[in-house]
């Protein structure tokens, strides 16, 4: 899943991707997502689960970076 954030807030994409091999790309418009969510609300739960996992990983990465920066500052 890539670009899902912009489906919800209408902002620009926050990430890019580069494929290492051939694959299948599916494009989903906001209207199509709205229709799919109306037909099957469970889709929203699946999307929220993925987005929560990504947010959790981002938070961990920021904590690690912050710790590294503090260690560097203390060593200076």
Secondary structure, DSSP 8 states (H G I E B T S, - for coil): --SHHHHHH----S-----SS--------HHHHHHHHHH-THHHHHHHHHHHHHHHHHHHHHHHHHHHHHHHHHH-
